Amino acid sequence: MSDKILPEVHVLLPTLETPTLTKADLSEMLFDRLGLNKRESKDMVEAFFELVHETLDQGQDVKLSGFGNFQIRRKAPRPGRNPRTGEAIPIAERHVVTFHASQKLKGMVQGDLPTEEELE
């Protein structure tokens, strides 16, 4: 057997216990880290998401450096079926939001790149 110590691997598997980051959590982080008051923190988070929403609504992409890109894609109409009855139904043309993670984010999630805490 080898006496090598393997590096610790951070793996997040989807479970019911995996915490979700919420707008309230983001507001709390701004309050704790930047010293903004709670109202300013909440307003800043709301303004950010409102701006992202409006930009996507206008058909423009949103690019967040080091995080990823949100894009609007047009999906063509296509035939579908009701899985319960098997009845054929048309699926109308629609627009969907897609997210593509940046290489930096992918590397951090895979454990290939050091996290912010590890850099300090």
C-alpha atoms as one frame of an Amber mdcrd trajectory, in Angstrom:
protein
   0.000   0.000   0.000   1.105   3.523  -0.691   1.532   6.081   2.073   0.467
   8.898  -0.274  -2.171  11.231   1.064  -4.802  11.947  -1.557  -6.097  15.506
  -1.846  -9.487  16.171  -0.335 -12.175  16.237  -3.009 -15.246  18.456  -2.587
 -18.198  16.704  -4.177 -21.709  18.096  -3.990 -24.253  15.464  -4.846 -27.849
  16.526  -5.274 -29.681  15.537  -2.121 -32.486  16.907  -0.041 -29.879  18.169
   2.434 -27.972  20.246  -0.174 -28.606  23.838   0.908 -30.003  26.307  -1.576
 -28.574  29.802  -1.892 -31.497  32.243  -1.756 -31.898  35.966  -2.341 -32.246
  36.335   1.424 -28.888  34.545   1.872 -27.262  36.894  -0.640 -28.718  39.920
   1.153 -27.427  38.603   4.469 -23.933  38.134   2.984 -23.910  41.734   1.724
 -25.000  42.882   5.174 -22.275  40.828   6.914 -19.392  41.403   4.509 -19.926
  44.934   3.235 -21.635  46.522   6.195 -24.655  47.663   4.201 -27.859  47.917
   6.164 -30.406  45.152   5.620 -32.684  47.284   3.449 -29.800  48.342   1.158
 -28.621  44.734   0.906 -32.075  43.477  -0.057 -32.555  46.308  -2.574 -29.158
  45.622  -4.177 -29.913  41.928  -4.662 -33.384  42.707  -6.040 -31.943  45.331
  -8.414 -29.347  42.862  -9.719 -31.907  40.167 -10.509 -34.326  42.706 -11.970
 -31.578  43.943 -14.314 -30.735  40.367 -15.388 -34.446  39.648 -15.951 -34.999
  42.820 -18.005 -31.899  42.196 -20.118 -32.967  38.634 -20.934 -36.536  39.820
 -21.562 -35.145  42.187 -24.227 -33.490  39.212 -25.941 -29.935  40.111 -24.905
 -27.403  37.719 -23.382 -26.090  38.229 -19.856 -22.392  37.497 -19.375 -20.944
  37.355 -15.865 -17.159  37.128 -16.061 -15.789  34.124 -14.180 -19.297  32.737
 -13.643 -21.065  32.068 -16.943 -23.502  33.209 -19.598 -27.291  33.318 -19.666
 -28.695  33.181 -23.187 -32.136  33.232 -24.761 -32.716  30.424 -27.254 -35.651
  30.036 -29.611 -37.117  26.562 -29.708 -39.013  25.710 -32.869 -42.531  24.308
 -32.750 -42.642  20.519 -32.676 -45.063  17.648 -32.294 -45.459  16.199 -28.819
 -47.742  13.840 -26.983 -49.572  13.679 -23.699 -47.709  10.977 -21.742 -50.841
   9.997 -19.823 -53.180   9.547 -22.808 -50.763   9.231 -25.734 -52.733  11.943
 -27.543 -50.686  13.957 -30.052 -50.454  17.642 -29.161 -48.519  20.443 -30.833
 -45.822  22.210 -28.792 -45.697  25.877 -29.766 -42.586  27.882 -30.547 -41.059
  29.253 -27.376 -38.044  30.997 -25.931 -35.977  29.432 -23.140 -33.132  30.669
 -20.961 -29.976  28.575 -21.013 -26.955  28.847 -18.744 -23.405  27.905 -19.693
 -20.894  27.913 -16.848 -17.510  29.547 -17.445 -14.361  27.433 -17.482 -13.373
  29.050 -14.177 -16.637  28.022 -12.503 -16.446  24.519 -13.976 -12.894  24.177
 -12.664 -13.885  25.308  -9.171 -16.829  22.889  -9.066 -14.608  20.021 -10.241
 -11.954  20.945  -7.674  -9.373  21.770 -10.359  -9.035  25.430  -9.355  -8.573
  26.811  -5.840 -11.612  28.472  -4.297 -11.528  32.048  -2.975 -11.076  30.735
   0.595  -8.132  28.553  -0.408  -6.400  31.547  -2.014  -6.459  33.563   1.218
